[in-house]
Structure formats: C-alpha cells, structure tokens
Amino acid sequence: MKTSVNIASLVERKEQLINTINSLVNQVDAVNVCLNNYLEPPLEHPKVNYFYSDNVFTDAGKFLFARDFEGYYFTCDDDIEYSPTYIQDTIKEIDKYGIVTYHSRSFLKFPIESYYKSPAIRNQCLGNCDITEPCQIGGSGVMSFHTDYFKPPMSIFKTGCMSDIYVSIYADSLGKKIWSLKHKEGYFKYQQLPIGATIYEDKVYDCEFETSIVNKYFL
C-alpha cells in the first residue's frame, strides 16, 4: 500500500523543510511539498515532488495532493523532525482508528471565548501524552489517514491558516472521529523558527474569526 508525506512550506523555512524531508523521505514512497513563494526547489530527491504556489492555499496546501492519491496520507509540518519509525508506527494506528493525530484540543464547554485560550484538553505533539482519545480539533501537522476512508477536498478550506479547524469540522460532519494518539516526549523534534513565523504566534491574540467558526459548528 502506497504512503505519502504532504507538506506546505513557506520559503522562510527552507532550512527547516530540508530537515523535515530528510527525517521522512526514507520512510515513504513519496514526499509532496507545496512550496509557498519559493523560486527554486530546496533539495533534489527522486521521491520528492514540488508544487509551486503564491501561498494562496497557506497551510491547507498539505492537503492538495489527496485528490489523486490512494493510500496512507500523512500531513506534516516543515518545522518538525519526525521519529525514524513515525510512518510504520502510525500506519498501525490508522488501521485501528481511521483518522489520527498527535496534537489536539477539545474544549471543555461552549461557547468558547478564545480558540487559543479557552479551557480545553490539549495534547501536544512535543510533549508526553499518556492516553489515546477522540478530539474535537486535530493538528494537521501530525495527522494521517487512508484515503479510502477519508479524503478532504480543497473546497472545505474557506480561509487561510485554519486547516486544523476546517479538516476537523469536515471529519465530524461525516461522522468520523479524529483520534489523538498517546506518545512520548521527544518522539517529535521541534525546529526553532524566527519570532512571529508560526500561525499560533500570529493568531493567538487575534482569533475572533477562528473562535466564531468553532462556536458556530459545535454549539
């Protein structure tokens, strides 16, 4: 059964992207990268395929390749280095649960006042997590599924930099749970980025729209 890693990357993260690809390329059949604002490929490798974009898809570019792919589909982030056994470990969990992630949040009550700050059960991919459980919002940087079971279309991503929310709502609308998987701290390695280079840093104090979308769906 075919396996693919799928990433959306900003040109400012070129060096981190190279490390991410190198941590995964020998584990899968293909690595597909949506290169946002790149003018040239960051590295050449027979397994790595590139799609050039002006960042119109933002982080949802990691889902661009699902339409024409059949097999295990992994969506990854360009600021993480993944465990040498990440793919083989996670395939077992996909076969068991369907849609899985290692980073999630589930709000304790609705309506929420802030997507990023309201009380929630948060499982962090960079930390230790002792339990596998379903979640409301799954982190797409460490998400995976088989396309026979789940194939999100690009039409669901209505606004940029919100792929976690939109893909999670879409899964729930189909009656499909996203499972947040237990794992040990150190399974993923974070690559430091310049200040202000993450969606969280950009949105944490200005997330009214994200909050409204989550409230509208889950209330």
Buried (B, 14 or more C-beta within 10 A) or exposed (E): EEBBBBBBBBBBBBEBBBBBBBBBBEBBBBBBBBBBEBEEBBEEEEBBBBBEBEBEBBBBBBBBBBEEBEBBBBBBBBBBBBBEEBBEBBBEBBEEBBBBBBBBBBBEEEEBEEBBEBEBBBBBBBBEBEEBBBBBBBBBBBBBBBBEBBBBEEEBBEEBBBBBBBBBBBBBEEEBBBBBBBBEEEBBBEBEBEEEBBBEEEBEEEBEEBBEBBBEBBE
